[in-house]
Amino acid sequence: MHRLVQTLADLAADAEGQPRRTVPRLSNDTHLPDQLQVVGLDLLEYESKLTEEQRAAAEAAIQRARSALF
């Protein structure tokens, strides 16, 4: 799940024209859904600026996480 959060954060930073930053690993993985929500909302805000390649990368990351979790 952390890999998904980091990938989406990187895509959002690229779309915003901001530097990529490492998403911190918190002491408890139960915070990952909160991190995913924040990063997902950031990505949605800049969705119109995503290239087709970035959209494909986001979809691939989501599918990898889905396969690993379910």
Distance bins in CASP14 RR format, pairs under 12 A and 6 or more apart:
PFRMAT RR
TARGET T0000
AUTHOR 0000-0000-0000
RMODE 2
METHOD distances of the structure
MODEL  1
1 7 0 0 0 0 0 1 0 0 0 0 0
1 8 0 0 0 0 0 1 0 0 0 0 0
1 23 0 0 0 0 0 1 0 0 0 0 0
1 25 0 0 0 0 0 1 0 0 0 0 0
1 26 0 0 0 0 0 1 0 0 0 0 0
1 29 1 0 0 1 0 0 0 0 0 0 0
1 30 0 0 0 0 0 1 0 0 0 0 0
1 31 0 0 0 0 0 1 0 0 0 0 0
1 32 1 0 1 0 0 0 0 0 0 0 0
1 33 1 0 0 1 0 0 0 0 0 0 0
1 34 0 0 0 0 0 1 0 0 0 0 0
1 35 0 0 0 0 1 0 0 0 0 0 0
1 36 1 0 0 1 0 0 0 0 0 0 0
1 37 0 0 0 0 0 1 0 0 0 0 0
1 39 0 0 0 0 0 1 0 0 0 0 0
1 61 0 0 0 0 0 1 0 0 0 0 0
1 62 0 0 0 0 0 1 0 0 0 0 0
1 64 0 0 0 0 0 1 0 0 0 0 0
1 65 1 0 0 1 0 0 0 0 0 0 0
1 66 0 0 0 0 0 1 0 0 0 0 0
1 68 0 0 0 0 1 0 0 0 0 0 0
1 69 1 0 0 1 0 0 0 0 0 0 0
1 70 0 0 0 0 0 1 0 0 0 0 0
2 8 0 0 0 0 0 1 0 0 0 0 0
2 9 0 0 0 0 0 1 0 0 0 0 0
2 22 0 0 0 0 0 1 0 0 0 0 0
2 23 1 0 0 1 0 0 0 0 0 0 0
2 24 0 0 0 0 1 0 0 0 0 0 0
2 25 1 0 0 1 0 0 0 0 0 0 0
2 26 0 0 0 0 1 0 0 0 0 0 0
2 29 1 0 0 1 0 0 0 0 0 0 0
2 31 0 0 0 0 0 1 0 0 0 0 0
2 32 1 0 0 1 0 0 0 0 0 0 0
2 33 0 0 0 0 0 1 0 0 0 0 0
2 35 0 0 0 0 1 0 0 0 0 0 0
2 36 0 0 0 0 1 0 0 0 0 0 0
2 39 0 0 0 0 0 1 0 0 0 0 0
2 61 0 0 0 0 0 1 0 0 0 0 0
2 65 0 0 0 0 1 0 0 0 0 0 0
2 68 0 0 0 0 0 1 0 0 0 0 0
3 9 0 0 0 0 0 1 0 0 0 0 0
3 10 0 0 0 0 0 1 0 0 0 0 0
3 23 0 0 0 0 1 0 0 0 0 0 0
3 25 0 0 0 0 0 1 0 0 0 0 0
3 32 0 0 0 0 0 1 0 0 0 0 0
3 35 0 0 0 0 0 1 0 0 0 0 0
3 36 0 0 0 0 0 1 0 0 0 0 0
3 39 0 0 0 0 0 1 0 0 0 0 0
3 60 0 0 0 0 0 1 0 0 0 0 0
3 61 1 0 0 1 0 0 0 0 0 0 0
3 62 0 0 0 0 0 1 0 0 0 0 0
3 64 1 0 0 1 0 0 0 0 0 0 0
3 65 1 0 0 1 0 0 0 0 0 0 0
3 68 0 0 0 0 1 0 0 0 0 0 0
3 69 0 0 0 0 0 1 0 0 0 0 0
4 10 0 0 0 0 0 1 0 0 0 0 0
4 11 0 0 0 0 0 1 0 0 0 0 0
4 23 0 0 0 0 1 0 0 0 0 0 0
4 32 0 0 0 0 1 0 0 0 0 0 0
4 33 0 0 0 0 0 1 0 0 0 0 0
4 35 0 0 0 0 1 0 0 0 0 0 0
4 36 1 0 0 1 0 0 0 0 0 0 0
4 39 0 0 0 0 1 0 0 0 0 0 0
4 40 0 0 0 0 1 0 0 0 0 0 0
4 43 0 0 0 0 0 1 0 0 0 0 0
4 57 0 0 0 0 0 1 0 0 0 0 0
4 58 0 0 0 0 1 0 0 0 0 0 0
4 59 0 0 0 0 0 1 0 0 0 0 0
4 60 0 0 0 0 0 1 0 0 0 0 0
4 61 1 0 1 0 0 0 0 0 0 0 0
4 62 1 0 0 1 0 0 0 0 0 0 0
4 63 0 0 0 0 1 0 0 0 0 0 0
4 64 1 0 0 1 0 0 0 0 0 0 0
4 65 1 1 0 0 0 0 0 0 0 0 0
4 66 0 0 0 0 1 0 0 0 0 0 0
4 67 0 0 0 0 0 1 0 0 0 0 0
4 68 0 0 0 0 1 0 0 0 0 0 0
4 69 0 0 0 0 1 0 0 0 0 0 0
5 11 0 0 0 0 0 1 0 0 0 0 0
5 12 0 0 0 0 0 1 0 0 0 0 0
5 21 0 0 0 0 0 1 0 0 0 0 0
5 22 0 0 0 0 0 1 0 0 0 0 0
5 23 1 0 1 0 0 0 0 0 0 0 0
5 24 0 0 0 0 0 1 0 0 0 0 0
5 25 0 0 0 0 1 0 0 0 0 0 0
5 26 0 0 0 0 0 1 0 0 0 0 0
5 29 0 0 0 0 0 1 0 0 0 0 0
5 31 0 0 0 0 0 1 0 0 0 0 0
5 32 1 0 0 1 0 0 0 0 0 0 0
5 33 0 0 0 0 1 0 0 0 0 0 0
5 34 0 0 0 0 1 0 0 0 0 0 0
5 35 1 0 1 0 0 0 0 0 0 0 0
5 36 1 0 1 0 0 0 0 0 0 0 0
5 37 0 0 0 0 1 0 0 0 0 0 0
5 38 0 0 0 0 1 0 0 0 0 0 0
5 39 1 0 1 0 0 0 0 0 0 0 0
5 40 0 0 0 0 1 0 0 0 0 0 0
5 42 0 0 0 0 0 1 0 0 0 0 0
5 43 0 0 0 0 0 1 0 0 0 0 0
5 58 0 0 0 0 0 1 0 0 0 0 0
5 61 0 0 0 0 1 0 0 0 0 0 0
5 62 0 0 0 0 0 1 0 0 0 0 0
5 65 0 0 0 0 1 0 0 0 0 0 0
6 12 0 0 0 0 0 1 0 0 0 0 0
6 13 0 0 0 0 0 1 0 0 0 0 0
6 20 0 0 0 0 1 0 0 0 0 0 0
6 21 0 0 0 0 1 0 0 0 0 0 0
6 22 1 0 0 1 0 0 0 0 0 0 0
6 23 1 0 1 0 0 0 0 0 0 0 0
6 24 0 0 0 0 0 1 0 0 0 0 0
6 25 0 0 0 0 1 0 0 0 0 0 0
6 32 0 0 0 0 0 1 0 0 0 0 0
6 35 0 0 0 0 1 0 0 0 0 0 0
6 36 0 0 0 0 0 1 0 0 0 0 0
6 39 0 0 0 0 1 0 0 0 0 0 0
6 57 0 0 0 0 0 1 0 0 0 0 0
6 61 0 0 0 0 1 0 0 0 0 0 0
6 65 0 0 0 0 0 1 0 0 0 0 0
7 13 0 0 0 0 0 1 0 0 0 0 0
7 14 0 0 0 0 0 1 0 0 0 0 0
7 20 0 0 0 0 0 1 0 0 0 0 0
7 23 0 0 0 0 1 0 0 0 0 0 0
7 36 0 0 0 0 0 1 0 0 0 0 0
7 39 0 0 0 0 1 0 0 0 0 0 0
7 40 0 0 0 0 0 1 0 0 0 0 0
7 43 0 0 0 0 0 1 0 0 0 0 0
7 54 0 0 0 0 0 1 0 0 0 0 0
7 56 0 0 0 0 0 1 0 0 0 0 0
7 57 1 0 0 1 0 0 0 0 0 0 0
7 58 1 0 0 1 0 0 0 0 0 0 0
7 59 0 0 0 0 0 1 0 0 0 0 0
7 60 0 0 0 0 1 0 0 0 0 0 0
7 61 1 0 1 0 0 0 0 0 0 0 0
7 62 0 0 0 0 1 0 0 0 0 0 0
7 63 0 0 0 0 0 1 0 0 0 0 0
7 64 0 0 0 0 1 0 0 0 0 0 0
7 65 0 0 0 0 1 0 0 0 0 0 0
8 14 0 0 0 0 0 1 0 0 0 0 0
8 15 0 0 0 0 0 1 0 0 0 0 0
8 20 0 0 0 0 0 1 0 0 0 0 0
8 23 0 0 0 0 1 0 0 0 0 0 0
8 32 0 0 0 0 0 1 0 0 0 0 0
8 35 0 0 0 0 1 0 0 0 0 0 0
8 36 1 0 0 1 0 0 0 0 0 0 0
8 37 0 0 0 0 0 1 0 0 0 0 0
8 38 0 0 0 0 1 0 0 0 0 0 0
8 39 1 0 1 0 0 0 0 0 0 0 0
8 40 1 0 1 0 0 0 0 0 0 0 0
8 41 0 0 0 0 0 1 0 0 0 0 0
8 42 0 0 0 0 1 0 0 0 0 0 0
8 43 1 0 1 0 0 0 0 0 0 0 0
8 44 0 0 0 0 0 1 0 0 0 0 0
8 46 0 0 0 0 0 1 0 0 0 0 0
8 47 0 0 0 0 0 1 0 0 0 0 0
8 50 0 0 0 0 0 1 0 0 0 0 0
8 54 0 0 0 0 0 1 0 0 0 0 0
8 55 0 0 0 0 0 1 0 0 0 0 0
8 57 0 0 0 0 1 0 0 0 0 0 0
8 58 1 0 0 1 0 0 0 0 0 0 0
8 59 0 0 0 0 0 1 0 0 0 0 0
8 60 0 0 0 0 0 1 0 0 0 0 0
8 61 1 0 0 1 0 0 0 0 0 0 0
8 62 0 0 0 0 1 0 0 0 0 0 0
8 64 0 0 0 0 0 1 0 0 0 0 0
8 65 0 0 0 0 1 0 0 0 0 0 0
9 15 0 0 0 0 0 1 0 0 0 0 0
9 16 0 0 0 0 0 1 0 0 0 0 0
9 18 0 0 0 0 0 1 0 0 0 0 0
9 19 0 0 0 0 0 1 0 0 0 0 0
9 20 1 0 0 1 0 0 0 0 0 0 0
9 21 1 0 0 1 0 0 0 0 0 0 0
9 22 0 0 0 0 1 0 0 0 0 0 0
9 23 1 0 1 0 0 0 0 0 0 0 0
9 24 0 0 0 0 0 1 0 0 0 0 0
9 35 0 0 0 0 1 0 0 0 0 0 0
9 36 0 0 0 0 1 0 0 0 0 0 0
9 38 0 0 0 0 1 0 0 0 0 0 0
9 39 1 0 1 0 0 0 0 0 0 0 0
9 40 0 0 0 0 1 0 0 0 0 0 0
9 41 0 0 0 0 0 1 0 0 0 0 0
9 42 1 0 0 1 0 0 0 0 0 0 0
9 43 0 0 0 0 1 0 0 0 0 0 0
9 46 0 0 0 0 0 1 0 0 0 0 0
9 58 0 0 0 0 0 1 0 0 0 0 0
9 61 0 0 0 0 0 1 0 0 0 0 0
10 16 0 0 0 0 0 1 0 0 0 0 0
10 17 0 0 0 0 0 1 0 0 0 0 0
10 18 0 0 0 0 0 1 0 0 0 0 0
10 19 0 0 0 0 0 1 0 0 0 0 0
10 20 1 0 1 0 0 0 0 0 0 0 0
10 21 0 0 0 0 1 0 0 0 0 0 0
10 22 0 0 0 0 1 0 0 0 0 0 0
10 23 0 0 0 0 1 0 0 0 0 0 0
10 39 0 0 0 0 1 0 0 0 0 0 0
10 42 0 0 0 0 0 1 0 0 0 0 0
10 43 0 0 0 0 0 1 0 0 0 0 0
10 50 0 0 0 0 0 1 0 0 0 0 0
10 54 0 0 0 0 1 0 0 0 0 0 0
10 57 0 0 0 0 1 0 0 0 0 0 0
10 58 0 0 0 0 1 0 0 0 0 0 0
10 61 0 0 0 0 1 0 0 0 0 0 0
11 17 0 0 0 0 0 1 0 0 0 0 0
11 18 0 0 0 0 0 1 0 0 0 0 0
11 20 0 0 0 0 1 0 0 0 0 0 0
11 39 0 0 0 0 1 0 0 0 0 0 0
11 40 0 0 0 0 1 0 0 0 0 0 0
11 42 0 0 0 0 1 0 0 0 0 0 0
11 43 1 0 0 1 0 0 0 0 0 0 0
11 44 0 0 0 0 0 1 0 0 0 0 0
11 46 0 0 0 0 1 0 0 0 0 0 0
11 47 0 0 0 0 0 1 0 0 0 0 0
11 49 0 0 0 0 0 1 0 0 0 0 0
11 50 1 0 0 1 0 0 0 0 0 0 0
11 51 0 0 0 0 1 0 0 0 0 0 0
11 53 0 0 0 0 1 0 0 0 0 0 0
11 54 1 0 1 0 0 0 0 0 0 0 0
11 55 0 0 0 0 1 0 0 0 0 0 0
11 56 0 0 0 0 0 1 0 0 0 0 0
11 57 1 0 0 1 0 0 0 0 0 0 0
11 58 1 0 1 0 0 0 0 0 0 0 0
11 59 0 0 0 0 0 1 0 0 0 0 0
11 60 0 0 0 0 0 1 0 0 0 0 0
11 61 0 0 0 0 1 0 0 0 0 0 0
11 62 0 0 0 0 0 1 0 0 0 0 0
12 18 0 0 0 0 1 0 0 0 0 0 0
12 19 0 0 0 0 0 1 0 0 0 0 0
12 20 0 0 0 0 1 0 0 0 0 0 0
12 21 0 0 0 0 0 1 0 0 0 0 0
12 23 0 0 0 0 0 1 0 0 0 0 0
12 36 0 0 0 0 0 1 0 0 0 0 0
12 38 0 0 0 0 1 0 0 0 0 0 0
12 39 1 0 0 1 0 0 0 0 0 0 0
12 40 1 0 0 1 0 0 0 0 0 0 0
12 41 0 0 0 0 1 0 0 0 0 0 0
12 42 1 0 1 0 0 0 0 0 0 0 0
12 43 1 0 1 0 0 0 0 0 0 0 0
12 44 0 0 0 0 1 0 0 0 0 0 0
12 45 1 0 0 1 0 0 0 0 0 0 0
12 46 1 0 0 1 0 0 0 0 0 0 0
12 47 0 0 0 0 1 0 0 0 0 0 0
12 49 0 0 0 0 1 0 0 0 0 0 0
12 50 0 0 0 0 1 0 0 0 0 0 0
12 54 0 0 0 0 1 0 0 0 0 0 0
12 57 0 0 0 0 0 1 0 0 0 0 0
12 58 0 0 0 0 1 0 0 0 0 0 0
12 61 0 0 0 0 0 1 0 0 0 0 0
13 19 1 0 0 1 0 0 0 0 0 0 0
13 20 1 0 1 0 0 0 0 0 0 0 0
13 21 1 0 0 1 0 0 0 0 0 0 0
13 22 0 0 0 0 0 1 0 0 0 0 0
13 23 0 0 0 0 0 1 0 0 0 0 0
13 39 0 0 0 0 1 0 0 0 0 0 0
13 42 0 0 0 0 1 0 0 0 0 0 0
13 43 0 0 0 0 1 0 0 0 0 0 0
13 46 0 0 0 0 1 0 0 0 0 0 0
13 49 0 0 0 0 0 1 0 0 0 0 0
13 50 0 0 0 0 0 1 0 0 0 0 0
13 54 0 0 0 0 0 1 0 0 0 0 0
14 20 1 0 0 1 0 0 0 0 0 0 0
14 21 0 0 0 0 0 1 0 0 0 0 0
14 42 0 0 0 0 0 1 0 0 0 0 0
14 43 0 0 0 0 0 1 0 0 0 0 0
14 46 0 0 0 0 1 0 0 0 0 0 0
14 49 0 0 0 0 1 0 0 0 0 0 0
14 50 0 0 0 0 1 0 0 0 0 0 0
14 51 0 0 0 0 1 0 0 0 0 0 0
14 53 0 0 0 0 0 1 0 0 0 0 0
14 54 1 0 0 1 0 0 0 0 0 0 0
14 55 0 0 0 0 0 1 0 0 0 0 0
14 57 0 0 0 0 1 0 0 0 0 0 0
14 58 0 0 0 0 0 1 0 0 0 0 0
15 39 0 0 0 0 0 1 0 0 0 0 0
15 40 0 0 0 0 0 1 0 0 0 0 0
15 42 0 0 0 0 1 0 0 0 0 0 0
15 43 1 0 0 1 0 0 0 0 0 0 0
15 44 0 0 0 0 0 1 0 0 0 0 0
15 45 0 0 0 0 1 0 0 0 0 0 0
15 46 1 1 0 0 0 0 0 0 0 0 0
15 47 1 0 0 1 0 0 0 0 0 0 0
15 48 0 0 0 0 1 0 0 0 0 0 0
15 49 1 0 1 0 0 0 0 0 0 0 0
15 50 1 0 1 0 0 0 0 0 0 0 0
15 51 0 0 0 0 1 0 0 0 0 0 0
15 53 0 0 0 0 0 1 0 0 0 0 0
15 54 1 0 0 1 0 0 0 0 0 0 0
15 55 0 0 0 0 0 1 0 0 0 0 0
15 57 0 0 0 0 0 1 0 0 0 0 0
15 58 0 0 0 0 1 0 0 0 0 0 0
16 39 0 0 0 0 0 1 0 0 0 0 0
16 42 1 0 0 1 0 0 0 0 0 0 0
16 43 0 0 0 0 1 0 0 0 0 0 0
16 45 0 0 0 0 1 0 0 0 0 0 0
16 46 1 0 1 0 0 0 0 0 0 0 0
16 47 0 0 0 0 0 1 0 0 0 0 0
16 48 0 0 0 0 0 1 0 0 0 0 0
16 49 1 0 0 1 0 0 0 0 0 0 0
16 50 0 0 0 0 0 1 0 0 0 0 0
16 54 0 0 0 0 0 1 0 0 0 0 0
17 42 0 0 0 0 0 1 0 0 0 0 0
17 46 0 0 0 0 1 0 0 0 0 0 0
17 49 0 0 0 0 1 0 0 0 0 0 0
17 50 0 0 0 0 0 1 0 0 0 0 0
17 54 0 0 0 0 0 1 0 0 0 0 0
18 42 0 0 0 0 1 0 0 0 0 0 0
18 46 0 0 0 0 1 0 0 0 0 0 0
18 49 0 0 0 0 0 1 0 0 0 0 0
21 39 0 0 0 0 0 1 0 0 0 0 0
21 42 0 0 0 0 0 1 0 0 0 0 0
22 35 0 0 0 0 0 1 0 0 0 0 0
23 31 0 0 0 0 0 1 0 0 0 0 0
23 32 0 0 0 0 1 0 0 0 0 0 0
23 34 0 0 0 0 0 1 0 0 0 0 0
23 35 1 0 0 1 0 0 0 0 0 0 0
23 36 0 0 0 0 1 0 0 0 0 0 0
23 38 0 0 0 0 1 0 0 0 0 0 0
23 39 1 0 0 1 0 0 0 0 0 0 0
23 40 0 0 0 0 0 1 0 0 0 0 0
23 42 0 0 0 0 0 1 0 0 0 0 0
24 31 0 0 0 0 1 0 0 0 0 0 0
24 32 0 0 0 0 0 1 0 0 0 0 0
24 35 0 0 0 0 1 0 0 0 0 0 0
24 38 0 0 0 0 0 1 0 0 0 0 0
25 31 0 0 0 0 1 0 0 0 0 0 0
25 32 0 0 0 0 1 0 0 0 0 0 0
25 35 0 0 0 0 1 0 0 0 0 0 0
26 32 1 0 0 1 0 0 0 0 0 0 0
26 33 0 0 0 0 0 1 0 0 0 0 0
26 34 0 0 0 0 1 0 0 0 0 0 0
26 35 1 0 0 1 0 0 0 0 0 0 0
28 34 0 0 0 0 0 1 0 0 0 0 0
28 35 0 0 0 0 0 1 0 0 0 0 0
29 35 0 0 0 0 1 0 0 0 0 0 0
29 36 0 0 0 0 0 1 0 0 0 0 0
30 36 0 0 0 0 0 1 0 0 0 0 0
31 37 0 0 0 0 0 1 0 0 0 0 0
31 38 0 0 0 0 0 1 0 0 0 0 0
32 38 0 0 0 0 0 1 0 0 0 0 0
32 39 0 0 0 0 0 1 0 0 0 0 0
32 65 0 0 0 0 0 1 0 0 0 0 0
32 69 0 0 0 0 0 1 0 0 0 0 0
33 39 0 0 0 0 0 1 0 0 0 0 0
33 40 0 0 0 0 0 1 0 0 0 0 0
33 65 0 0 0 0 0 1 0 0 0 0 0
33 69 0 0 0 0 0 1 0 0 0 0 0
34 40 0 0 0 0 0 1 0 0 0 0 0
34 41 0 0 0 0 0 1 0 0 0 0 0
35 41 0 0 0 0 0 1 0 0 0 0 0
35 42 0 0 0 0 0 1 0 0 0 0 0
36 42 0 0 0 0 0 1 0 0 0 0 0
36 43 0 0 0 0 0 1 0 0 0 0 0
36 61 0 0 0 0 0 1 0 0 0 0 0
36 62 0 0 0 0 0 1 0 0 0 0 0
36 65 0 0 0 0 1 0 0 0 0 0 0
36 69 0 0 0 0 0 1 0 0 0 0 0
37 43 0 0 0 0 0 1 0 0 0 0 0
37 44 0 0 0 0 0 1 0 0 0 0 0
38 44 0 0 0 0 0 1 0 0 0 0 0
38 45 0 0 0 0 0 1 0 0 0 0 0
39 45 0 0 0 0 0 1 0 0 0 0 0
39 46 0 0 0 0 0 1 0 0 0 0 0
39 58 0 0 0 0 0 1 0 0 0 0 0
39 61 0 0 0 0 0 1 0 0 0 0 0
39 62 0 0 0 0 0 1 0 0 0 0 0
40 46 0 0 0 0 0 1 0 0 0 0 0
40 47 0 0 0 0 1 0 0 0 0 0 0
40 58 0 0 0 0 1 0 0 0 0 0 0
40 61 0 0 0 0 0 1 0 0 0 0 0
40 62 0 0 0 0 0 1 0 0 0 0 0
41 47 0 0 0 0 0 1 0 0 0 0 0
42 49 0 0 0 0 0 1 0 0 0 0 0
42 50 0 0 0 0 0 1 0 0 0 0 0
42 58 0 0 0 0 0 1 0 0 0 0 0
43 49 0 0 0 0 0 1 0 0 0 0 0
43 50 1 0 0 1 0 0 0 0 0 0 0
43 54 0 0 0 0 1 0 0 0 0 0 0
43 55 0 0 0 0 0 1 0 0 0 0 0
43 57 0 0 0 0 0 1 0 0 0 0 0
43 58 1 0 0 1 0 0 0 0 0 0 0
43 59 0 0 0 0 0 1 0 0 0 0 0
43 61 0 0 0 0 0 1 0 0 0 0 0
43 62 0 0 0 0 0 1 0 0 0 0 0
44 50 0 0 0 0 0 1 0 0 0 0 0
44 58 0 0 0 0 0 1 0 0 0 0 0
46 54 0 0 0 0 1 0 0 0 0 0 0
46 55 0 0 0 0 0 1 0 0 0 0 0
46 58 0 0 0 0 0 1 0 0 0 0 0
47 54 0 0 0 0 1 0 0 0 0 0 0
47 55 0 0 0 0 1 0 0 0 0 0 0
47 58 0 0 0 0 1 0 0 0 0 0 0
48 54 0 0 0 0 0 1 0 0 0 0 0
48 55 0 0 0 0 0 1 0 0 0 0 0
49 55 0 0 0 0 0 1 0 0 0 0 0
50 56 0 0 0 0 1 0 0 0 0 0 0
50 57 0 0 0 0 1 0 0 0 0 0 0
50 58 1 0 0 1 0 0 0 0 0 0 0
50 59 0 0 0 0 0 1 0 0 0 0 0
51 57 0 0 0 0 1 0 0 0 0 0 0
51 58 0 0 0 0 0 1 0 0 0 0 0
52 58 0 0 0 0 0 1 0 0 0 0 0
52 59 0 0 0 0 0 1 0 0 0 0 0
53 59 0 0 0 0 0 1 0 0 0 0 0
53 60 0 0 0 0 0 1 0 0 0 0 0
54 60 0 0 0 0 0 1 0 0 0 0 0
54 61 0 0 0 0 0 1 0 0 0 0 0
55 61 0 0 0 0 0 1 0 0 0 0 0
55 62 0 0 0 0 0 1 0 0 0 0 0
56 62 0 0 0 0 0 1 0 0 0 0 0
56 63 0 0 0 0 0 1 0 0 0 0 0
57 63 0 0 0 0 0 1 0 0 0 0 0
57 64 0 0 0 0 0 1 0 0 0 0 0
58 64 0 0 0 0 0 1 0 0 0 0 0
58 65 0 0 0 0 0 1 0 0 0 0 0
59 65 0 0 0 0 0 1 0 0 0 0 0
59 66 0 0 0 0 0 1 0 0 0 0 0
60 66 0 0 0 0 0 1 0 0 0 0 0
60 67 0 0 0 0 0 1 0 0 0 0 0
61 67 0 0 0 0 0 1 0 0 0 0 0
61 68 0 0 0 0 0 1 0 0 0 0 0
62 68 0 0 0 0 0 1 0 0 0 0 0
62 69 0 0 0 0 0 1 0 0 0 0 0
62 70 0 0 0 0 0 1 0 0 0 0 0
63 69 0 0 0 0 0 1 0 0 0 0 0
63 70 0 0 0 0 0 1 0 0 0 0 0
64 70 0 0 0 0 0 1 0 0 0 0 0
END
